[in-house]
Amino acid sequence: MTNVFIQQAFEAFAVATSTARTELVRALAKQGVTTWEDAQPHAQQWVAKKYGVRLVAGERKAAGTLVLDRNAKNYETAKKALQRLREALVGIKVKPAVRNEVDDVTRALNAFKKLNATQRNKFLKLAIAMK
């Protein structure tokens, strides 16, 4: 019986993790953050604050960016938290909001196509007269 409860606990964890990940991705997407590259500075700031690790200027390969201070007491914990956030977000494709807006010319052309021959002629005469 214990095995069943353990399996249920793992399943509950998987569902909760998946739900939290989905909620995070949706919240970030609403703010225009759709890639890890977009999210990384925000994640670093959050991790740095949460674990009390300063952000310092990167060196060598990381020159020109901010990185977690390797000399900080909680550096390894903060680094792992940042890695977990990255793992949760990398590879996620956020579908952009579908815009069903059609420009006015396309809309008019589609309406024109639906007209019968008499209506088309009348329309063209009016359009020419508008010049």
DSSP file (Angstrom, degrees, kcal/mol; ACC not computed):
  #  RESIDUE AA STRUCTURE BP1 BP2  ACC     N-H-->O    O-->H-N    N-H-->O    O-->H-N    TCO  KAPPA ALPHA  PHI   PSI    X-CA   Y-CA   Z-CA
    1    1 A M    >>        0   0    0      0, 0.0     4,-1.5     0, 0.0     3,-0.7   0.000 360.0 360.0 360.0 -38.8    0.0    0.0    0.0
    2    2 A T  H 3>  +     0   0    0      1,-0.3     4,-2.4     2,-0.2     5,-0.2   0.873 360.0  60.1 -57.7 -38.8    2.8    2.4    0.8
    3    3 A N  H 3> S+     0   0    0      1,-0.2     4,-2.4     2,-0.2    -1,-0.3   0.871 102.0  52.9 -58.4 -38.8    4.1    2.2   -2.7
    4    4 A V  H <> S+     0   0    0     -3,-0.7     4,-2.3     2,-0.2    -1,-0.2   0.909 109.4  48.3 -63.6 -43.0    0.7    3.5   -4.0
    5    5 A F  H  X S+     0   0    0     -4,-1.5     4,-2.1     2,-0.2    -2,-0.2   0.878 110.8  50.9 -66.4 -37.7    0.9    6.5   -1.7
    6    6 A I  H  X S+     0   0    0     -4,-2.4     4,-2.3     2,-0.2    -2,-0.2   0.923 110.5  49.0 -64.9 -43.7    4.4    7.3   -2.8
    7    7 A Q  H  X S+     0   0    0     -4,-2.4     4,-2.2     1,-0.2    -2,-0.2   0.890 110.6  50.9 -63.0 -39.1    3.4    7.1   -6.4
    8    8 A Q  H  X S+     0   0    0     -4,-2.3     4,-2.6     2,-0.2    -1,-0.2   0.879 108.3  52.3 -64.6 -38.2    0.5    9.4   -5.7
    9    9 A A  H  X S+     0   0    0     -4,-2.1     4,-2.3     2,-0.2    -2,-0.2   0.916 109.8  48.5 -64.7 -42.9    2.9   11.9   -4.0
   10   10 A F  H  X S+     0   0    0     -4,-2.3     4,-2.5     2,-0.2    -2,-0.2   0.904 112.0  49.6 -62.3 -40.8    5.2   11.9   -7.0
   11   11 A E  H  X S+     0   0    0     -4,-2.2     4,-2.4     2,-0.2    -2,-0.2   0.912 109.8  50.4 -65.2 -42.7    2.2   12.5   -9.3
   12   12 A A  H  X S+     0   0    0     -4,-2.6     4,-2.4     1,-0.2    -1,-0.2   0.902 111.3  49.5 -61.7 -40.9    0.9   15.3   -7.1
   13   13 A F  H  X S+     0   0    0     -4,-2.3     4,-2.8     2,-0.2     5,-0.2   0.927 110.2  50.1 -62.9 -45.7    4.4   16.9   -7.3
   14   14 A A  H  X S+     0   0    0     -4,-2.5     4,-2.4     1,-0.2    -2,-0.2   0.905 112.6  46.7 -61.6 -42.6    4.6   16.5  -11.0
   15   15 A V  H  X S+     0   0    0     -4,-2.4     4,-2.6     2,-0.2    -1,-0.2   0.927 113.7  47.8 -65.6 -45.5    1.2   18.2  -11.5
   16   16 A A  H  X S+     0   0    0     -4,-2.4     4,-2.5     2,-0.2    -2,-0.2   0.906 113.5  48.0 -62.9 -42.0    2.0   21.0   -9.1
   17   17 A T  H  X S+     0   0    0     -4,-2.8     4,-2.5     2,-0.2    -1,-0.2   0.926 112.8  47.8 -64.6 -45.2    5.4   21.6  -10.8
   18   18 A S  H  X S+     0   0    0     -4,-2.4     4,-2.4    -5,-0.2    -2,-0.2   0.904 113.0  48.5 -63.1 -41.8    3.9   21.6  -14.3
   19   19 A T  H  X S+     0   0    0     -4,-2.6     4,-2.5     2,-0.2    -2,-0.2   0.922 112.3  48.1 -64.5 -44.7    1.1   24.0  -13.2
   20   20 A A  H  X S+     0   0    0     -4,-2.5     4,-2.4     2,-0.2    -2,-0.2   0.904 111.9  50.2 -63.3 -41.5    3.5   26.4  -11.5
   21   21 A R  H  X S+     0   0    0     -4,-2.5     4,-2.5     2,-0.2    -2,-0.2   0.925 111.1  48.5 -62.0 -45.7    5.8   26.3  -14.6
   22   22 A T  H  X S+     0   0    0     -4,-2.4     4,-2.4     1,-0.2    -2,-0.2   0.910 111.5  49.6 -62.0 -43.1    2.8   27.0  -16.9
   23   23 A E  H  X S+     0   0    0     -4,-2.5     4,-2.4     2,-0.2    -1,-0.2   0.896 110.9  50.1 -63.7 -40.5    1.7   29.9  -14.7
   24   24 A L  H  X S+     0   0    0     -4,-2.4     4,-2.5     2,-0.2     5,-0.2   0.934 111.2  48.3 -62.7 -47.0    5.2   31.4  -14.6
   25   25 A V  H  X S+     0   0    0     -4,-2.5     4,-2.5     1,-0.2    -2,-0.2   0.913 113.0  47.8 -61.6 -43.5    5.5   31.2  -18.4
   26   26 A R  H  X S+     0   0    0     -4,-2.4     4,-2.0     2,-0.2    -1,-0.2   0.914 111.6  49.8 -64.6 -42.5    2.1   32.8  -18.9
   27   27 A A  H  X S+     0   0    0     -4,-2.4     4,-0.7     1,-0.2    -2,-0.2   0.914 113.5  45.9 -63.8 -42.4    2.9   35.6  -16.5
   28   28 A L  H ><>S+     0   0    0     -4,-2.5     5,-2.6     1,-0.2     3,-1.0   0.913 109.8  54.3 -66.1 -41.9    6.2   36.4  -18.1
   29   29 A A  H ><5S+     0   0    0     -4,-2.5     3,-1.8     1,-0.3    -1,-0.2   0.867 101.0  59.5 -61.6 -36.3    4.6   36.3  -21.6
   30   30 A K  H 3<5S+     0   0    0     -4,-2.0    -1,-0.3     1,-0.3    -2,-0.2   0.783 107.2  47.9 -62.0 -25.3    2.1   38.8  -20.5
   31   31 A Q  T <<5S-     0   0    0     -3,-1.0    -1,-0.3    -4,-0.7    -2,-0.2   0.309 125.7-103.1 -96.8   7.3    5.0   41.1  -19.8
   32   32 A G  T < 5S+     0   0    0     -3,-1.8     2,-0.9     1,-0.2    -3,-0.2   0.587  80.2 133.8  84.0  10.5    6.6   40.4  -23.2
   33   33 A V      < +     0   0    0     -5,-2.6    -1,-0.2     1,-0.2    -2,-0.2  -0.829  13.6 148.1 -96.5 105.0    9.2   38.0  -21.7
   34   34 A T        +     0   0    0     -2,-0.9    60,-0.4    -3,-0.1     2,-0.3   0.429  53.6  48.3-121.3  -1.1    9.2   35.0  -24.0
   35   35 A T  S  > S-     0   0    0      1,-0.1     4,-2.1    58,-0.1     5,-0.2  -0.909  80.9-113.7-134.6 163.7   12.8   33.7  -23.9
   36   36 A W  H  > S+     0   0    0     -2,-0.3     4,-3.0     1,-0.2    -1,-0.1   0.883 117.4  59.6 -62.4 -37.0   15.4   32.9  -21.3
   37   37 A E  H  4 S+     0   0    0      1,-0.2    -1,-0.2     2,-0.2    -4,-0.0   0.882 108.9  43.8 -59.9 -37.6   17.5   35.7  -22.6
   38   38 A D  H  4 S+     0   0    0      1,-0.2     4,-0.5    -3,-0.2    -1,-0.2   0.882 119.4  42.9 -70.7 -38.9   14.6   38.1  -21.8
   39   39 A A  H  X S+     0   0    0     -4,-2.1     4,-2.8     1,-0.2     3,-0.4   0.763  93.1  82.3 -81.0 -26.7   14.0   36.5  -18.4
   40   40 A Q  H  X S+     0   0    0     -4,-3.0     4,-3.0     1,-0.2     5,-0.2   0.872  90.0  48.0 -54.2 -49.0   17.6   36.1  -17.2
   41   41 A P  H  > S+     0   0    0      0, 0.0     4,-2.1     0, 0.0    -1,-0.2   0.905 115.6  46.1 -59.9 -38.3   18.2   39.6  -15.9
   42   42 A H  H  > S+     0   0    0     -4,-0.5     4,-2.3    -3,-0.4    -2,-0.2   0.911 113.5  49.0 -68.1 -42.0   14.9   39.5  -14.0
   43   43 A A  H  X S+     0   0    0     -4,-2.8     4,-2.9     1,-0.2     5,-0.2   0.909 110.3  51.4 -64.1 -42.0   15.6   36.0  -12.7
   44   44 A Q  H  X S+     0   0    0     -4,-3.0     4,-2.9    -5,-0.2     5,-0.2   0.922 110.3  48.7 -61.2 -43.9   19.1   37.1  -11.6
   45   45 A Q  H  X S+     0   0    0     -4,-2.1     4,-2.2    -5,-0.2    -1,-0.2   0.920 113.5  46.8 -62.1 -43.3   17.7   40.1   -9.7
   46   46 A W  H  X S+     0   0    0     -4,-2.3     4,-2.8     2,-0.2    -2,-0.2   0.940 115.2  45.2 -64.8 -47.5   15.1   38.0   -8.0
   47   47 A V  H  X S+     0   0    0     -4,-2.9     4,-2.5     2,-0.2     6,-0.3   0.916 111.8  52.6 -62.7 -44.1   17.6   35.2   -7.0
   48   48 A A  H  X>S+     0   0    0     -4,-2.9     5,-2.1    -5,-0.2     4,-0.7   0.917 113.9  42.9 -58.8 -44.3   20.2   37.8   -5.8
   49   49 A K  H ><5S+     0   0    0     -4,-2.2     3,-0.5    -5,-0.2    -2,-0.2   0.930 114.0  50.5 -67.9 -45.7   17.6   39.5   -3.6
   50   50 A K  H 3<5S+     0   0    0     -4,-2.8    -2,-0.2     1,-0.2    -1,-0.2   0.876 121.5  32.2 -62.1 -39.4   16.1   36.2   -2.3
   51   51 A Y  H 3<5S-     0   0    0     -4,-2.5    23,-0.2    -5,-0.2    -1,-0.2   0.351 108.0-116.3-104.3   5.4   19.5   34.7   -1.3
   52   52 A G  T <<5 +     0   0    0     -4,-0.7     2,-0.5    -3,-0.5    22,-0.2   0.873  64.7 143.9  66.0  38.3   21.3   37.9   -0.4
   53   53 A V      < -     0   0    0     -5,-2.1    -1,-0.2    -6,-0.3    -2,-0.1  -0.942  45.5-129.9-113.3 127.6   23.9   37.6   -3.2
   54   54 A R        -     0   0    0     -2,-0.5    15,-2.3    15,-0.1     2,-0.5  -0.362  14.3-126.7 -71.7 153.2   25.2   40.7   -4.9
   55   55 A L  E     -A   68   0A   0     13,-0.2     2,-0.3    -2,-0.1    13,-0.2  -0.887  34.8-176.8 -96.1 132.0   25.2   41.1   -8.6
   56   56 A V  E     -A   67   0A   0     11,-3.2    11,-3.0    -2,-0.5     2,-0.2  -0.832  35.7 -80.8-126.6 163.3   28.7   42.1   -9.9
   57   57 A A  E     -A   66   0A   0     -2,-0.3     9,-0.2     9,-0.2     6,-0.1  -0.435  51.5-121.5 -64.9 132.2   30.2   42.9  -13.2
   58   58 A G        -     0   0    0      7,-3.4     6,-0.6     4,-0.5     2,-0.3  -0.354  23.6-145.4 -73.8 156.1   31.1   39.8  -15.2
   59   59 A E    >   -     0   0    0      4,-0.2     3,-2.3     5,-0.1     4,-0.1  -0.793  56.6 -12.5-119.1 163.3   34.6   39.1  -16.3
   60   60 A R  G >  S+     0   0    0      1,-0.3     3,-1.8    -2,-0.3    -2,-0.0  -0.246 138.7  11.3  50.5-114.8   36.1   37.4  -19.4
   61   61 A K  G 3  S+     0   0    0      1,-0.3    -1,-0.3    -2,-0.1    -3,-0.1   0.804 136.3  48.2 -62.6 -29.8   33.2   35.6  -21.2
   62   62 A A  G X  S+     0   0    0     -3,-2.3     3,-1.7    -5,-0.1    -4,-0.5   0.258  80.6 140.2 -95.0  11.0   30.6   37.3  -19.0
   63   63 A A  T <   +     0   0    0     -3,-1.8    -4,-0.2     1,-0.3     3,-0.1  -0.279  66.7  27.2 -57.9 138.0   32.1   40.8  -19.5
   64   64 A G  T 3  S+     0   0    0     -6,-0.6     2,-0.3     1,-0.3    -1,-0.3   0.468 110.4  84.7  88.2   2.4   29.5   43.5  -20.0
   65   65 A T  S <  S-     0   0    0     -3,-1.7    -7,-3.4    -7,-0.1     2,-0.4  -0.819  79.0-109.7-127.3 169.3   26.9   41.6  -18.0
   66   66 A L  E     +A   57   0A   0     -2,-0.3     2,-0.3    -9,-0.2    -9,-0.2  -0.827  36.8 179.0 -98.8 141.2   26.0   41.2  -14.3
   67   67 A V  E     -A   56   0A   0    -11,-3.0   -11,-3.2    -2,-0.4     2,-0.1  -0.901  37.3 -85.4-134.6 163.8   26.6   37.9  -12.6
   68   68 A L  E     -A   55   0A   0     -2,-0.3     2,-0.6   -13,-0.2   -13,-0.2  -0.471  52.4-103.5 -68.7 141.2   26.2   36.5   -9.1
   69   69 A D    >   -     0   0    0    -15,-2.3     3,-1.7     1,-0.2    -1,-0.1  -0.555  26.1-155.9 -70.8 113.3   29.1   37.3   -6.8
   70   70 A R  T 3  S+     0   0    0     -2,-0.6    -1,-0.2     1,-0.3     5,-0.1   0.709  90.7  59.8 -63.7 -21.3   31.1   34.0   -6.5
   71   71 A N  T 3  S+     0   0    0      4,-0.1    -1,-0.3     3,-0.1    -2,-0.1   0.499  80.8 113.3 -86.8  -3.3   32.5   35.2   -3.1
   72   72 A A  S X  S-     0   0    0     -3,-1.7     3,-1.3   -18,-0.1     4,-0.3  -0.355  74.2-124.6 -71.9 150.1   29.0   35.4   -1.5
   73   73 A K  T 3  S+     0   0    0      1,-0.3     3,-0.3   -21,-0.2     4,-0.2   0.894 111.2  38.5 -58.9 -43.7   28.1   33.0    1.3
   74   74 A N  T 3> S+     0   0    0    -23,-0.2     4,-2.7   -22,-0.2    -1,-0.3   0.111  80.4 119.4 -97.4  21.3   25.0   31.8   -0.5
   75   75 A Y  H <> S+     0   0    0     -3,-1.3     4,-3.1     1,-0.2     5,-0.2   0.912  74.6  47.6 -55.5 -49.3   26.5   31.8   -4.0
   76   76 A E  H  > S+     0   0    0     -3,-0.3     4,-2.2    -4,-0.3    -1,-0.2   0.887 113.6  48.0 -63.3 -39.2   26.0   28.0   -4.6
   77   77 A T  H  > S+     0   0    0      2,-0.2     4,-2.2     1,-0.2    -1,-0.2   0.924 114.6  45.7 -66.1 -44.3   22.4   28.1   -3.4
   78   78 A A  H  X S+     0   0    0     -4,-2.7     4,-2.4     2,-0.2    -2,-0.2   0.906 111.5  52.5 -64.9 -42.1   21.6   31.1   -5.6
   79   79 A K  H  X S+     0   0    0     -4,-3.1     4,-2.3    -5,-0.3    -1,-0.2   0.911 110.2  48.4 -60.0 -43.7   23.4   29.6   -8.6
   80   80 A K  H  X S+     0   0    0     -4,-2.2     4,-2.3     2,-0.2    -1,-0.2   0.897 110.1  51.7 -65.6 -40.4   21.3   26.4   -8.2
   81   81 A A  H  X S+     0   0    0     -4,-2.2     4,-2.1     2,-0.2    -2,-0.2   0.908 110.5  48.7 -62.3 -41.2   18.1   28.4   -7.9
   82   82 A L  H  X S+     0   0    0     -4,-2.4     4,-2.4     1,-0.2    -2,-0.2   0.894 110.0  51.9 -65.3 -40.3   19.0   30.3  -11.1
   83   83 A Q  H  X S+     0   0    0     -4,-2.3     4,-2.6     2,-0.2    -2,-0.2   0.895 108.7  51.0 -62.2 -40.1   19.8   27.1  -12.9
   84   84 A R  H  X S+     0   0    0     -4,-2.3     4,-1.9     2,-0.2    -2,-0.2   0.898 109.6  49.5 -66.1 -39.9   16.4   25.7  -11.9
   85   85 A L  H  X S+     0   0    0     -4,-2.1     4,-1.4     2,-0.2    -1,-0.2   0.924 111.4  49.7 -63.1 -42.7   14.6   28.7  -13.2
   86   86 A R  H  X S+     0   0    0     -4,-2.4     4,-3.2     1,-0.2     3,-0.5   0.930 109.3  51.2 -61.3 -45.7   16.5   28.4  -16.4
   87   87 A E  H  < S+     0   0    0     -4,-2.6    -1,-0.2     1,-0.2    -2,-0.2   0.857 109.1  52.1 -59.8 -35.7   15.6   24.7  -16.7
   88   88 A A  H  < S+     0   0    0     -4,-1.9    -1,-0.2    -5,-0.2    -2,-0.2   0.801 120.6  32.4 -70.2 -28.0   12.0   25.6  -16.2
   89   89 A L  H >< S+     0   0    0     -4,-1.4     3,-1.7    -3,-0.5    -2,-0.2   0.749  90.6  99.7-104.6 -27.4   12.0   28.2  -18.9
   90   90 A V  T 3< S+     0   0    0     -4,-3.2     3,-0.1     1,-0.3   -55,-0.0  -0.378  91.3  17.0 -67.5 136.6   14.4   27.1  -21.6
   91   91 A G  T 3  S+     0   0    0      1,-0.3     2,-0.6    -2,-0.1    -1,-0.3   0.393  88.7 131.6  86.9  -3.7   12.8   25.4  -24.6
   92   92 A I    <   -     0   0    0     -3,-1.7     2,-0.7     2,-0.0    -1,-0.3  -0.720  45.4-153.0 -84.6 125.4    9.4   26.8  -23.9
   93   93 A K        -     0   0    0     -2,-0.6     2,-0.7    -3,-0.1   -58,-0.1  -0.875   4.4-154.7 -98.9 119.0    7.8   28.3  -26.9
   94   94 A V        -     0   0    0     -2,-0.7     3,-0.0   -60,-0.4   -60,-0.0  -0.837  15.8-134.0 -94.4 119.7    5.3   31.0  -26.0
   95   95 A K        -     0   0    0     -2,-0.7     3,-0.1     1,-0.1     2,-0.0  -0.574  23.3-121.6 -73.1 128.1    2.8   31.4  -28.8
   96   96 A P        -     0   0    0      0, 0.0    -1,-0.1     0, 0.0     2,-0.1  -0.349  39.8 -86.8 -66.0 151.7    2.3   35.0  -29.6
   97   97 A A        -     0   0    0      1,-0.1     2,-0.4    -3,-0.0    -3,-0.0  -0.368  47.4-117.7 -58.7 131.6   -1.2   36.2  -29.2
   98   98 A V        -     0   0    0     -3,-0.1     2,-0.6    -2,-0.1    -1,-0.1  -0.599  25.3-153.5 -76.7 126.1   -3.1   35.6  -32.4
   99   99 A R        -     0   0    0     -2,-0.4    -1,-0.0     1,-0.1    -2,-0.0  -0.893  14.2-174.0-103.8 120.3   -4.2   38.8  -34.0
  100  100 A N        +     0   0    0     -2,-0.6     2,-0.3     2,-0.1    -1,-0.1   0.227  41.9 130.1 -94.9  13.6   -7.2   38.5  -36.1
  101  101 A E        -     0   0    0      1,-0.0     2,-0.4     0, 0.0    -2,-0.1  -0.537  40.2-164.8 -72.7 128.8   -7.0   42.1  -37.2
  102  102 A V        -     0   0    0     -2,-0.3    -2,-0.1     1,-0.0     5,-0.0  -0.937  25.9-110.4-112.9 136.0   -7.2   42.4  -41.0
  103  103 A D     >  -     0   0    0     -2,-0.4     4,-2.3     1,-0.1     5,-0.2  -0.211  30.5-108.9 -64.7 160.0   -6.1   45.7  -42.6
  104  104 A D  H  > S+     0   0    0      1,-0.2     4,-2.6     2,-0.2     5,-0.2   0.847 115.9  54.0 -60.4 -38.5   -8.8   47.8  -44.1
  105  105 A V  H  > S+     0   0    0      2,-0.2     4,-2.6     1,-0.2    -1,-0.2   0.931 110.6  46.1 -64.6 -45.0   -7.8   47.2  -47.7
  106  106 A T  H  > S+     0   0    0      1,-0.2     4,-2.6     2,-0.2    -2,-0.2   0.908 112.7  50.8 -63.1 -41.8   -7.9   43.4  -47.3
  107  107 A R  H  X S+     0   0    0     -4,-2.3     4,-2.1     2,-0.2    -2,-0.2   0.920 112.0  46.8 -62.1 -43.9  -11.3   43.7  -45.6
  108  108 A A  H  X S+     0   0    0     -4,-2.6     4,-2.6     2,-0.2    -2,-0.2   0.903 112.0  50.7 -65.1 -41.1  -12.6   45.8  -48.4
  109  109 A L  H  X S+     0   0    0     -4,-2.6     4,-2.1     2,-0.2    -2,-0.2   0.912 109.9  49.7 -64.2 -42.3  -11.3   43.4  -51.0
  110  110 A N  H  X S+     0   0    0     -4,-2.6     4,-0.8     1,-0.2    -1,-0.2   0.897 112.2  47.9 -62.9 -40.0  -12.8   40.4  -49.3
  111  111 A A  H >< S+     0   0    0     -4,-2.1     3,-0.7     1,-0.2     4,-0.4   0.900 109.4  54.0 -65.4 -40.1  -16.2   42.2  -49.1
  112  112 A F  H >< S+     0   0    0     -4,-2.6     3,-1.4     1,-0.2    -2,-0.2   0.886 102.7  57.2 -61.1 -39.7  -15.8   43.2  -52.8
  113  113 A K  H 3< S+     0   0    0     -4,-2.1    -1,-0.2     1,-0.3    -2,-0.2   0.769 102.0  56.5 -63.2 -26.0  -15.3   39.5  -53.8
  114  114 A K  T << S+     0   0    0     -4,-0.8    -1,-0.3    -3,-0.7    -2,-0.2   0.584  88.3  99.3 -83.2 -10.3  -18.6   38.6  -52.2
  115  115 A L  S <  S-     0   0    0     -3,-1.4     2,-0.1    -4,-0.4    -3,-0.0  -0.420  73.5-122.8 -76.7 150.9  -20.6   41.1  -54.3
  116  116 A N     >  -     0   0    0     -2,-0.1     4,-2.4     1,-0.1     5,-0.2  -0.334  39.1 -90.8 -81.7 176.6  -22.5   40.0  -57.4
  117  117 A A  H  > S+     0   0    0      1,-0.2     4,-2.3     2,-0.2     5,-0.2   0.879 125.9  49.1 -59.1 -42.9  -21.7   41.5  -60.8
  118  118 A T  H  > S+     0   0    0      1,-0.2     4,-2.2     2,-0.2    -1,-0.2   0.927 112.7  47.1 -63.9 -45.3  -24.3   44.4  -60.5
  119  119 A Q  H  > S+     0   0    0      2,-0.2     4,-2.4     1,-0.2    -1,-0.2   0.870 110.9  52.9 -64.3 -37.4  -23.0   45.3  -57.1
  120  120 A R  H  X S+     0   0    0     -4,-2.4     4,-2.9     2,-0.2    -2,-0.2   0.933 109.4  48.2 -64.1 -45.8  -19.4   45.2  -58.3
  121  121 A N  H  X S+     0   0    0     -4,-2.3     4,-2.4     2,-0.2    -2,-0.2   0.923 112.3  48.6 -60.7 -44.5  -20.2   47.6  -61.1
  122  122 A K  H  X S+     0   0    0     -4,-2.2     4,-2.1     1,-0.2    -1,-0.2   0.917 112.5  49.4 -61.3 -43.6  -22.0   50.0  -58.9
  123  123 A F  H  X S+     0   0    0     -4,-2.4     4,-2.7     1,-0.2    -2,-0.2   0.929 110.5  49.2 -61.1 -47.1  -19.1   49.9  -56.4
  124  124 A L  H  X S+     0   0    0     -4,-2.9     4,-2.6     1,-0.2     5,-0.2   0.890 109.7  51.9 -62.9 -39.7  -16.5   50.5  -59.1
  125  125 A K  H  X S+     0   0    0     -4,-2.4     4,-2.1     1,-0.2    -1,-0.2   0.919 112.8  45.3 -62.3 -42.7  -18.5   53.5  -60.5
  126  126 A L  H  X S+     0   0    0     -4,-2.1     4,-1.1     2,-0.2    -2,-0.2   0.888 112.4  51.3 -67.3 -38.8  -18.7   55.0  -57.0
  127  127 A A  H  < S+     0   0    0     -4,-2.7     4,-0.5     1,-0.2     3,-0.3   0.901 111.3  47.3 -65.7 -40.5  -15.0   54.3  -56.3
  128  128 A I  H >< S+     0   0    0     -4,-2.6     3,-1.2     1,-0.2    -1,-0.2   0.885 108.8  55.1 -66.7 -38.8  -14.0   56.0  -59.6
  129  129 A A  H 3< S+     0   0    0     -4,-2.1    -1,-0.2     1,-0.2    -2,-0.2   0.740  98.7  63.9 -66.8 -22.1  -16.3   59.0  -58.8
  130  130 A M  T 3<        0   0    0     -4,-1.1    -1,-0.2    -3,-0.3    -2,-0.2   0.697 360.0 360.0 -75.5 -18.6  -14.5   59.5  -55.5
  131  131 A K    <         0   0    0     -3,-1.2    -1,-0.2    -4,-0.5    -2,-0.1   0.516 360.0 360.0 -58.2 360.0  -11.2   60.3  -57.2
